């Protein structure tokens, strides 16, 4: 079937006039009339009939006009979908995030993003650092929001640093080192409550011990989750080495206390990770643009002067 001729017929049926269709389509009336006659021969059905000084639809023409309305309405929907998809208004985003950004950054980012891109489907996986990177490398996700060390990222991964977050030693208020200045060797003699193997913060702590040639701490209590580890420390057991984003409010409220380890000030890189030389779909690119425009920047908290 000649879809161009059907479109001409659709415009004539919508306007009720060959003259008006000619004006809208910028095609001469004789050319339109000739194509409609050819279209009627193709269908072997009369579509138009004379009526006074104008034309009217035949019964068959009425039915075909209804079907043409549906067809071209679907065409408009396809065109709109394609435009929306190109602009990132439709589609999906698969995202892996480590526990820190997943709990303390992403909820606010996603709430803002969905206000503008409501139809975009989002699949978010919260996991540890090594697994988030593995999912990104295997193309199981489009983006990884990662807290870790830039040097650890593989060469095939593109990283964009958002900000640096401080890492703090924290204990319960009743701990003997609460708000005190101690050496790294002293601190490492305390039992630690930490996340599972694969957590970047746990690896940072062990790396710190190797750098300063200090014995690694005993980790008698391990949780596969950030909240659980912090809750155990609040309850009075052990110490934790953790992002300030996680515990800043607890420290300000006095339910946790910092320990100031002499000579140690470490930061954690919060970064967006994507695969190099692989263009992102529009929804993922829009999300990254929004995050880039609305990063959370932690304010370093200076340790109090040690009392004499």
C-alpha positions as CSV (number, residue, x, y, z in Angstrom):
1,X,0.0,0.0,0.0
2,X,1.2,3.5,-0.9
3,X,1.6,5.2,2.5
4,X,2.3,8.6,0.9
5,X,-1.0,8.4,-0.9
6,X,-2.7,7.3,2.3
7,X,-1.2,10.3,4.0
8,X,-2.6,12.6,1.3
9,X,-6.0,11.0,1.7
10,X,-5.8,11.4,5.5
11,X,-5.2,15.1,5.2
12,X,-8.1,15.5,2.7
13,X,-10.4,13.5,5.0
14,X,-9.3,15.6,8.0
15,X,-9.8,19.0,6.3
16,X,-12.7,18.0,4.0
17,X,-11.1,19.8,1.1
18,X,-8.6,19.0,-1.6
19,X,-7.9,22.7,-1.8
20,X,-7.0,22.9,1.9
21,X,-4.9,19.8,1.7
22,X,-3.0,21.3,-1.3
23,X,-2.3,24.4,0.8
24,X,-1.2,22.5,3.9
25,X,1.0,20.0,2.0
26,X,2.3,22.5,-0.6
27,X,1.3,20.1,-3.4
28,X,-0.7,21.2,-6.4
29,X,-4.4,20.1,-6.5
30,X,-4.0,18.2,-9.8
31,X,-1.1,16.2,-8.4
32,X,-3.0,15.3,-5.2
33,X,-6.1,14.4,-7.3
34,X,-4.0,12.2,-9.6
35,X,-2.4,10.4,-6.6
36,X,-5.8,9.8,-4.9
37,X,-7.2,8.3,-8.1
38,X,-4.2,6.0,-8.4
39,X,-4.6,5.0,-4.7
40,X,-8.3,4.2,-5.3
41,X,-7.3,1.9,-8.2
42,X,-4.7,0.2,-5.9
43,X,-7.3,-0.4,-3.2
44,X,-10.0,-1.1,-5.8
45,X,-12.3,1.1,-3.7
46,X,-13.8,4.6,-4.3
47,X,-12.7,6.8,-1.4
48,X,-14.1,10.2,-2.4
49,X,-17.3,11.3,-4.1
50,X,-18.6,14.7,-5.4
51,X,-20.8,16.6,-3.1
52,X,-22.1,20.0,-4.4
53,X,-19.0,22.1,-5.3
54,X,-16.8,19.9,-3.0
55,X,-16.1,16.3,-2.1
56,X,-17.2,13.9,0.5
57,X,-16.0,10.5,1.8
58,X,-17.6,7.3,0.5
59,X,-18.6,4.7,3.1
60,X,-15.3,2.9,2.4
61,X,-13.5,6.2,2.6
62,X,-15.1,6.9,6.1
63,X,-13.8,3.5,7.4
64,X,-10.3,3.9,5.9
65,X,-10.1,7.5,7.3
66,X,-10.7,6.1,10.8
67,X,-8.0,3.5,10.3
68,X,-5.6,6.1,8.9
69,X,-6.3,8.3,12.0
70,X,-5.1,5.4,14.2
71,X,-2.1,4.6,12.0
72,X,-0.8,8.2,11.9
73,X,-1.5,8.6,15.6
74,X,0.8,5.6,16.3
75,X,3.4,7.2,13.9
76,X,3.3,10.4,16.0
77,X,3.7,8.3,19.2
78,X,6.7,6.6,17.7
79,X,8.3,9.9,16.7
80,X,7.6,11.3,20.1
81,X,9.1,8.2,21.8
82,X,12.2,8.4,19.6
83,X,12.7,12.1,20.5
84,X,12.1,11.5,24.2
85,X,14.5,8.6,24.1
86,X,17.2,10.7,22.4
87,X,16.7,13.3,25.0
88,X,16.8,10.8,27.9
89,X,13.1,11.2,28.9
90,X,12.5,7.4,28.4
91,X,14.8,4.4,28.8
92,X,16.5,2.9,31.8
93,X,19.6,3.3,33.9
94,X,21.4,0.4,35.6
95,X,23.5,1.6,38.5
96,X,25.8,0.0,41.0
97,X,26.8,1.9,44.1
98,X,29.0,1.2,47.1
99,X,27.3,1.5,50.5
100,X,28.5,5.0,51.3
101,X,27.0,6.8,48.2
102,X,24.0,4.4,48.1
103,X,22.9,5.4,51.6
104,X,24.0,9.0,52.0
105,X,24.1,10.5,48.5
106,X,22.1,8.7,45.9
107,X,18.6,9.0,47.5
108,X,18.7,12.8,47.2
109,X,20.2,12.6,43.7
110,X,17.6,10.2,42.5
111,X,14.7,12.2,44.0
112,X,15.9,15.3,42.1
113,X,16.5,13.3,38.9
114,X,13.0,11.7,38.9
115,X,11.3,15.1,39.2
116,X,12.5,15.8,35.7
117,X,12.8,12.3,34.2
118,X,9.9,10.5,35.8
119,X,9.6,7.8,33.0
120,X,13.2,6.7,33.2
121,X,13.4,3.2,34.9
122,X,16.2,2.9,37.4
123,X,17.7,-0.3,38.7
124,X,20.1,0.3,41.6
125,X,22.3,-2.3,43.2
126,X,24.0,-1.6,46.5
127,X,27.2,-3.6,47.0
128,X,30.8,-3.4,48.1
129,X,33.6,-1.7,46.1
130,X,35.0,-4.8,44.4
131,X,31.6,-6.1,43.3
132,X,30.5,-2.7,42.0
133,X,33.6,-2.5,39.9
134,X,33.1,-6.0,38.7
135,X,29.6,-5.3,37.6
136,X,30.7,-2.2,35.7
137,X,33.6,-4.1,33.9
138,X,31.2,-6.9,32.9
139,X,28.7,-4.4,31.6
140,X,26.0,-5.5,34.0
141,X,25.5,-1.8,34.9
142,X,25.9,1.5,33.1
143,X,27.4,3.5,35.9
144,X,29.1,2.8,39.3
145,X,29.0,5.4,42.0
146,X,32.1,4.5,43.9
147,X,33.9,5.4,47.1
148,X,37.5,4.4,47.0
149,X,41.0,5.2,45.8
150,X,41.5,6.5,42.3
151,X,44.7,4.4,41.8
152,X,42.7,1.2,42.2
153,X,40.5,1.9,39.2
154,X,41.3,-0.3,36.1
155,X,42.6,1.3,33.0
156,X,39.4,0.5,31.1
157,X,37.4,2.6,33.6
158,X,36.8,6.3,33.2
159,X,36.4,8.1,36.6
160,X,35.2,11.6,37.5
161,X,35.9,12.7,41.0
162,X,33.0,14.4,42.7
163,X,34.7,15.3,46.0
164,X,37.0,14.1,48.7
165,X,35.5,12.8,52.0
166,X,37.5,12.5,55.2
167,X,37.9,9.1,56.9
168,X,37.5,9.1,60.7
169,X,38.3,6.7,63.5
170,X,35.2,6.6,65.8
171,X,34.3,5.0,69.1
172,X,31.5,5.1,71.6
173,X,31.4,8.1,74.0
174,X,32.5,5.9,76.9
175,X,35.6,4.5,75.1
176,X,39.0,5.4,76.7
177,X,40.1,7.0,73.5
178,X,37.0,9.1,72.8
179,X,38.1,12.6,71.7
180,X,41.7,11.8,72.5
181,X,44.9,12.0,70.4
182,X,46.6,8.6,70.2
183,X,49.3,7.0,68.0
184,X,48.4,4.7,65.2
185,X,50.1,1.8,67.0
186,X,47.9,2.4,70.0
187,X,44.7,2.7,67.9
188,X,45.5,-0.6,66.2
189,X,45.5,-2.5,69.5
190,X,41.8,-1.8,69.8
191,X,39.3,-4.4,68.4
192,X,37.6,-3.1,65.2
193,X,34.1,-3.6,63.9
194,X,34.3,-3.5,60.1
195,X,32.6,-4.3,56.9
196,X,33.2,-7.5,54.9
197,X,36.2,-8.3,52.8
198,X,35.9,-6.2,49.6
199,X,34.9,-3.0,51.4
200,X,37.2,-0.2,50.2
201,X,37.3,1.4,53.7
202,X,38.5,-1.9,55.3
203,X,41.2,-2.1,52.6
204,X,42.2,1.5,53.3
205,X,42.7,0.6,57.0
206,X,44.8,-2.4,56.3
207,X,46.8,-0.4,53.7
208,X,47.4,2.3,56.3
209,X,49.0,-0.3,58.6
210,X,51.2,-1.6,55.9
211,X,52.4,1.9,55.0
212,X,53.3,2.8,58.6
213,X,54.6,-0.7,59.3
214,X,52.1,-1.2,62.1
215,X,50.4,-4.4,63.1
216,X,47.0,-4.8,61.5
217,X,44.1,-4.6,64.0
218,X,42.1,-7.5,65.1
219,X,38.6,-7.5,63.5
220,X,36.6,-9.8,65.7
221,X,33.2,-8.5,64.5
222,X,32.4,-8.2,60.9
223,X,29.1,-7.1,59.2
224,X,27.9,-7.3,55.6
225,X,26.5,-3.8,56.0
226,X,27.5,-0.3,57.0
227,X,24.6,0.5,59.4
228,X,25.1,-2.7,61.4
229,X,28.8,-2.0,61.9
230,X,28.2,1.5,63.1
231,X,25.4,0.4,65.4
232,X,27.7,-2.1,67.1
233,X,30.3,0.7,67.8
234,X,27.5,2.9,69.2
235,X,26.6,0.1,71.5
236,X,30.0,0.2,73.0
237,X,32.0,-2.4,71.2
238,X,35.3,-1.7,69.4
239,X,36.2,1.1,67.0
240,X,35.5,1.8,63.3
241,X,37.3,3.5,60.5
242,X,34.6,5.1,58.4
243,X,33.7,8.0,56.1
244,X,32.7,11.2,57.8
245,X,29.6,11.3,55.7
246,X,28.3,8.3,57.6
247,X,29.0,9.4,61.1
248,X,29.1,13.2,61.0
249,X,25.6,13.6,62.5
250,X,26.2,11.0,65.1
251,X,29.4,12.7,66.2
252,X,27.6,16.1,66.3
253,X,24.9,14.5,68.5
254,X,27.5,12.9,70.8
255,X,26.4,9.3,70.2
256,X,29.8,8.7,68.6
257,X,33.2,10.3,69.3
258,X,36.2,10.8,67.1
259,X,39.7,9.5,67.9
260,X,42.4,11.7,66.5
261,X,45.2,9.5,65.3
262,X,48.5,11.4,65.2
263,X,49.9,12.2,61.8
264,X,47.0,10.5,60.0
265,X,44.6,12.3,57.8
266,X,43.0,10.3,55.0
267,X,40.4,11.0,52.5
268,X,38.1,8.9,50.4
269,X,37.4,9.7,46.7
270,X,33.7,9.8,45.8
271,X,33.6,9.2,42.0
272,X,31.4,8.4,39.1
273,X,32.8,5.5,37.1
274,X,31.9,4.5,33.5
275,X,33.5,2.4,30.8
276,X,36.0,4.2,28.7
277,X,35.3,4.7,25.0
278,X,31.7,3.6,25.4
279,X,29.1,6.3,24.8
280,X,26.4,6.5,27.5
281,X,22.7,6.4,26.6
282,X,21.0,9.7,27.2
283,X,19.3,8.8,30.5
284,X,22.6,7.9,32.1
285,X,24.3,10.9,30.7
286,X,21.5,13.1,32.1
287,X,21.9,11.5,35.5
288,X,25.6,12.2,35.5
289,X,25.1,15.8,34.5
290,X,22.6,16.3,37.3
291,X,25.0,14.7,39.9
292,X,27.8,16.8,38.6
293,X,25.7,20.0,39.1
294,X,24.6,18.9,42.6
295,X,27.5,17.2,44.4
296,X,27.7,16.9,48.2
297,X,30.9,18.5,49.5
298,X,31.9,17.6,53.0
299,X,33.3,20.3,55.2
300,X,36.4,19.1,57.0
301,X,36.2,19.2,60.8
302,X,39.4,20.3,62.5
303,X,40.4,18.2,65.5
304,X,40.4,20.0,68.9
305,X,43.7,21.0,70.4
306,X,45.1,18.2,72.7
307,X,44.8,19.2,76.3
308,X,48.1,19.2,78.2
